[in-house]
Structure formats: C-alpha cells, structure tokens
Amino acid sequence: MMDTLTNDTIINLYKIAELFYNTFSTNICITRPDFTYKYSLTKYFCIRNSLMYVFVDSGKFYLKGEEYLKSGIRVNLTNKRNIFDFRPRVYLKDHAILYQDDIYINILINFLGKVTDKKRDKRNTYRNKEKFLNNDIIVRYGMVLPDYLLPNDFISEPDIDVVYLNPNLKQAKVAFTYSQSYWSMYLEKQGNDWIVIWCEMTGIS
C-alpha cells in the first residue's frame, strides 16, 4: 500500500509541477509585462533539481490570504519530503530547459566569482558578468551582495519552494517565488487532471 501511495504521490507532484511550469507565462497568477521582456531574448531556463512537498491534513486548502491566516492552519515543515533528481517535462518556446546540477552551479560560481569586499570595482565586475549571462539565461543570483551566493540561487524564476498536498491527493497548494515576491497557487484534481483554481501574491522579499 505504501509503495502505491508513494508512486501516486510522485506522479501527481510531477503533474502539478508540469502544469505550473508549462503555463506560467500565460497563467492568471503571473501574466505580467516584465516576464515577456525578461525572457523573450534568452535561450535557457534552469529548473531546481529537487522538489519539496508536505502533506497537510486539512480541508481548508481553498482559503486565501487573511482567511487562511485566521484559520489557524499550521504546517509542520519537519515532515517535509523531497523528490531528488527532479526533471519535469517542461516546454518553453524558444528555450532549452536545464535542470540544476553541480556542473552548472560550479560553472556559474567559477565564472562569476565571489566578491568578499565592498569595493565598487569588484562589484561592478561581478554585475557586468551577470549582465553578460542574462543575454542567454536569467537566474536568481545572490541576495544583496555577491558574496551571499548560494547554489540554490542559480535557478530561473518562477521557482517552486514547496508543494502542500492533502493525503487524498485531491487538493494542492504551490508556494513559489517570482520577481522578488512570494505567491500561492491553489489547485484541485478533477478526474485525472489538475486545475488551477486561484493564485495570489502573499508577500514581497
């Protein structure tokens, strides 16, 4: 029974992620002019190579914003699980899809380098290299200063942070990051297909 449940969970998580990535450019959540501008001339899109998910035994998935906060739902992230070597089938027009791995991370780190001081020339060199890369691929770099670079920063956005699932695999909520802001997308399974019901911004980084 556990093997069947595990397989069903993985299959549904892949379906959710593929729906998310394959529709994000036209999705009601994030249809924004800056997406077309940012990605129109690039060649590559890089997806995180793992997916975190958590089971939430609650029927209040559908609640939004303040209603969700007032519901008292508390998610215990100590119960989080991960799918590794995560490779959803994503099709983005005129783009090759890359899946994050150590090779890409090391190439980017070696090219960009790390700035360990606040000297303007060092920071300018880093930013010029970043602009050069942005001609072909736009990824999330280190925050605030280049010396804060982390491997997970080398991801194209939108990027899924975590997927919340109810145990019967009929409801899901995707928490994701896009353009320095946090979002939630609520989905329901209808037949064999997942459908986006609503999406909202939940915060700004």
C-alpha positions in Angstrom: 0.0 0.0 0.0 2.8 2.4 0.9 4.5 1.8 -2.5 1.3 2.5 -4.4 0.8 5.7 -2.3 4.4 6.8 -3.0 4.1 6.2 -6.7 0.7 8.1 -6.8 2.3 10.9 -4.9 5.2 11.2 -7.2 3.0 11.0 -10.3 0.7 13.8 -9.0 3.6 16.0 -8.0 5.1 15.8 -11.5 1.7 16.6 -13.0 1.4 19.7 -10.7 4.9 20.9 -11.5 4.5 20.4 -15.2 1.2 22.3 -15.2 2.8 25.0 -13.2 5.9 25.5 -15.5 4.2 24.9 -18.8 1.5 27.5 -18.2 3.3 30.1 -16.1 3.8 32.6 -18.9 0.1 32.8 -19.5 -1.2 31.8 -16.1 -3.6 34.2 -14.3 -1.1 34.4 -11.5 1.8 36.0 -13.2 0.8 37.4 -16.6 3.0 40.4 -16.3 4.7 42.6 -18.9 8.1 42.1 -17.2 8.0 38.3 -17.9 7.8 38.8 -21.6 10.5 41.4 -21.5 12.9 39.4 -19.3 12.7 36.1 -21.1 12.0 37.0 -24.7 15.6 37.1 -25.8 17.1 34.4 -23.6 17.9 30.8 -24.7 17.8 28.8 -21.5 15.6 28.2 -18.5 17.0 26.4 -15.4 14.8 24.4 -13.0 15.6 23.3 -9.5 16.7 19.6 -9.4 14.6 18.7 -6.3 11.0 19.3 -5.2 10.0 19.7 -1.6 6.5 18.6 -0.5 4.5 18.3 2.7 1.2 16.5 3.5 -1.3 18.8 5.2 -4.4 17.0 6.7 -6.8 19.9 6.4 -9.9 20.7 4.3 -9.1 24.4 4.3 -6.7 24.5 1.4 -9.1 26.7 -0.5 -8.7 29.7 1.9 -6.9 32.7 0.7 -4.9 35.5 2.3 -6.3 36.7 5.7 -8.8 33.9 5.8 -6.0 31.3 5.6 -4.1 33.1 8.4 -7.2 33.2 10.6 -8.0 29.5 10.0 -5.2 28.5 12.4 -3.7 26.0 10.0 -0.1 25.3 10.9 2.2 23.4 8.6 4.9 21.4 10.2 7.8 21.6 7.8 9.7 19.0 9.9 7.5 16.5 8.0 8.8 17.7 4.6 9.9 15.3 2.0 11.9 15.7 -1.2 12.0 14.3 -4.7 15.6 14.4 -5.9 16.8 14.4 -9.5 13.6 16.1 -10.3 13.1 16.6 -14.0 9.6 17.6 -15.0 8.8 17.8 -18.7 8.8 21.5 -19.4 8.3 23.1 -22.8 9.1 26.8 -23.1 9.0 28.3 -26.6 12.5 29.0 -28.0 14.2 27.9 -24.8 16.3 24.8 -23.9 15.4 23.5 -20.4 18.3 23.0 -18.0 18.0 21.0 -14.7 20.2 22.3 -11.9 23.1 20.2 -11.1 26.6 20.6 -9.7 28.2 21.1 -13.1 26.1 24.2 -13.9 26.5 25.5 -10.3 30.3 25.2 -10.4 30.5 26.8 -13.9 28.5 29.8 -12.7 30.4 30.2 -9.5 33.7 29.9 -11.3 32.6 32.4 -13.9 31.1 35.0 -11.6 33.5 34.5 -8.7 32.7 35.7 -5.2 33.1 39.3 -4.0 34.5 39.3 -0.5 34.6 43.1 0.0 32.5 46.1 -0.9 34.9 47.7 -3.4 33.0 49.3 -6.2 35.2 47.9 -9.0 34.8 44.3 -7.7 31.1 44.6 -7.5 30.9 46.2 -11.0 32.9 43.4 -12.5 30.5 40.9 -11.0 27.5 42.8 -12.2 28.9 43.1 -15.7 29.4 39.3 -15.8 25.8 38.9 -14.6 24.5 41.1 -17.4 26.6 39.1 -19.9 24.9 35.9 -18.7 21.5 37.5 -18.8 21.8 37.6 -22.6 21.3 33.8 -22.6 19.9 32.8 -19.2 18.3 34.7 -16.4 18.7 33.1 -13.0 18.3 34.2 -9.4 21.7 35.2 -8.1 23.0 36.0 -4.6 20.9 38.4 -2.4 22.1 41.9 -1.6 25.8 41.3 -2.2 27.5 38.8 -4.5 29.3 37.2 -1.6 26.0 35.7 -0.5 25.9 33.4 -3.4 24.3 30.0 -2.7 23.8 27.1 -5.1 20.0 27.4 -5.0 20.3 30.9 -6.2 21.1 29.7 -9.6 17.5 29.0 -10.6 15.3 30.6 -13.1 12.0 32.1 -11.8 9.3 31.3 -11.1 10.7 28.7 -8.7 8.6 26.3 -6.7 9.5 26.5 -2.9 7.2 23.8 -1.6 4.0 21.9 -2.7 1.4 21.3 0.0 -0.8 18.2 -0.5 -3.8 16.7 1.3 -3.5 13.0 1.9 -6.1 12.0 -0.7 -4.2 13.9 -3.4 -7.2 15.9 -4.5 -6.0 19.4 -3.3 -2.7 21.1 -3.6 -1.1 24.5 -2.9 2.1 25.5 -4.6 4.2 28.1 -2.8 6.6 29.8 -5.3 8.9 32.7 -5.8 8.8 35.1 -8.7 10.3 38.6 -9.3 11.2 39.2 -5.7 7.8 38.3 -4.4 6.1 35.2 -2.9 3.0 33.6 -4.3 0.5 30.8 -3.6 -1.3 28.8 -6.3 -4.3 26.5 -5.3 -5.2 23.5 -7.4 -7.8 20.8 -7.4 -7.8 17.5 -9.1 -10.8 17.0 -11.4 -10.8 13.5 -12.8 -7.2 12.8 -13.8 -6.3 16.4 -14.3 -5.1 19.2 -12.0 -6.8 22.6 -12.4 -5.7 25.9 -11.2 -8.4 27.5 -9.1 -6.8 30.7 -7.8 -3.4 32.3 -7.3 -2.3 35.3 -5.2 0.7 37.2 -4.1 1.4 36.6 -0.4 4.5 38.8 0.2 7.4 40.7 -1.1 11.1 39.8 -0.4 
